[in-house]
Amino acid sequence: MKHVFQDLPMEMAEMNPFARFGLDWALLVTEKDGKTNGMTIAWGGMGVMWDKNVAYVFVRGSRYTKELLDSTETFSVNFFGGKEKNALKYFGKVSGRDEDKFANVGFGVDYHKGIAFADESNFVVVCKTLSCTKIEPDGILDPTILSQFYPKGDFHYMYVGEIVEFLAR
Ligand SMILES: Cc1cc2nc3c(=O)[nH]c(=O)nc-3n(C[C@H](O)[C@H](O)[C@H](O)COP(=O)(O)O)c2cc1C
């Protein structure tokens, strides 16, 4: 059975980004041609930009998710309150190029205004993509970041999405 989600006024949404992204992890959900994919993320945040409430995520160029983000205009960031860690490990290891990850973990797909999200999550940030910017080596001032995170040059792209809705279960 599908879970019931309610819109949450943005000013009522309380979440600690350090714990929710860094400790619990989130699932970045994208969809193209009716095929839904999710990848686990631990980097990201929310704030205000261009006079809009936004969420931002960082996706390496090699991810299948990048292809999906570039060919659609929406995404969702799904939180699980510290649960579903085993599923998130799988979503963070296997590529949607090789497997149907939603089917393999038994997650259901729900939609809000046509934007896909995971039925198993308990808090969802539904977004419309505003920008995609490559993290360029020239802009990185601390050289240890380059050696630690980009030894193979697989740079991240920052996607900023306008928050369309917060959904809470
Ligand atoms: C805990 C955790 C956090 C991760 N965070 C990110 C992230 O913020 N950005 C990123 O590009 N990859 C991140 N990854 C790696 C991707 O989730 C992984 O490469 C995934 O298989 C990509 O799936 P896709 O090819 O279907 O897009 C993370 C993996 C784990 C386990």
Ligand as a Chemical Component Dictionary entry (heavy atoms), coordinates in Angstrom:
data_LIG
# 
_chem_comp.id                   LIG 
_chem_comp.type                 NON-POLYMER 
_chem_comp.pdbx_formal_charge   0 
_chem_comp.three_letter_code    LIG 
# 
loop_
_chem_comp_atom.comp_id 
_chem_comp_atom.atom_id 
_chem_comp_atom.alt_atom_id 
_chem_comp_atom.type_symbol 
_chem_comp_atom.charge 
_chem_comp_atom.model_Cartn_x 
_chem_comp_atom.model_Cartn_y 
_chem_comp_atom.model_Cartn_z 
_chem_comp_atom.pdbx_ordinal 
LIG C1  C1  C 0 26.974 6.957  1.736   1  
LIG C2  C2  C 0 27.214 7.290  0.301   2  
LIG C3  C3  C 0 27.195 8.608  -0.108  3  
LIG C4  C4  C 0 27.422 8.962  -1.450  4  
LIG N1  N1  N 0 27.363 10.284 -1.804  5  
LIG C5  C5  C 0 27.563 10.633 -3.114  6  
LIG C6  C6  C 0 27.451 12.009 -3.514  7  
LIG O1  O1  O 0 27.114 12.926 -2.724  8  
LIG N2  N2  N 0 27.720 12.302 -4.815  9  
LIG C7  C7  C 0 28.083 11.332 -5.737  10 
LIG O2  O2  O 0 28.325 11.658 -6.908  11 
LIG N3  N3  N 0 28.138 10.018 -5.375  12 
LIG C8  C8  C 0 27.882 9.640  -4.091  13 
LIG N4  N4  N 0 27.917 8.327  -3.726  14 
LIG C9  C9  C 0 28.186 7.279  -4.758  15 
LIG C10 C10 C 0 26.953 6.941  -5.613  16 
LIG O3  O3  O 0 25.793 6.769  -4.821  17 
LIG C11 C11 C 0 27.225 5.631  -6.409  18 
LIG O4  O4  O 0 28.331 5.817  -7.271  19 
LIG C12 C12 C 0 26.006 5.129  -7.183  20 
LIG O5  O5  O 0 26.217 3.772  -7.525  21 
LIG C13 C13 C 0 25.728 5.923  -8.467  22 
LIG O6  O6  O 0 24.565 5.392  -9.055  23 
LIG P1  P1  P 0 24.098 5.708  -10.551 24 
LIG O7  O7  O 0 25.228 5.281  -11.464 25 
LIG O8  O8  O 0 22.872 4.855  -10.720 26 
LIG O9  O9  O 0 23.820 7.156  -10.636 27 
LIG C14 C14 C 0 27.693 7.941  -2.406  28 
LIG C15 C15 C 0 27.699 6.593  -1.996  29 
LIG C16 C16 C 0 27.455 6.264  -0.664  30 
LIG C17 C17 C 0 27.438 4.817  -0.238  31 
# 
loop_
_chem_comp_bond.comp_id 
_chem_comp_bond.atom_id_1 
_chem_comp_bond.atom_id_2 
_chem_comp_bond.value_order 
_chem_comp_bond.pdbx_ordinal 
LIG C1  C2  SING 1  
LIG C2  C3  SING 2  
LIG C2  C16 DOUB 3  
LIG C3  C4  DOUB 4  
LIG C4  N1  SING 5  
LIG C4  C14 SING 6  
LIG N1  C5  DOUB 7  
LIG C5  C6  SING 8  
LIG C5  C8  SING 9  
LIG C6  O1  DOUB 10 
LIG C6  N2  SING 11 
LIG N2  C7  SING 12 
LIG C7  O2  DOUB 13 
LIG C7  N3  SING 14 
LIG N3  C8  DOUB 15 
LIG C8  N4  SING 16 
LIG N4  C9  SING 17 
LIG N4  C14 SING 18 
LIG C9  C10 SING 19 
LIG C10 O3  SING 20 
LIG C10 C11 SING 21 
LIG C11 O4  SING 22 
LIG C11 C12 SING 23 
LIG C12 O5  SING 24 
LIG C12 C13 SING 25 
LIG C13 O6  SING 26 
LIG O6  P1  SING 27 
LIG P1  O7  DOUB 28 
LIG P1  O8  SING 29 
LIG P1  O9  SING 30 
LIG C14 C15 DOUB 31 
LIG C15 C16 SING 32 
LIG C16 C17 SING 33 
# 
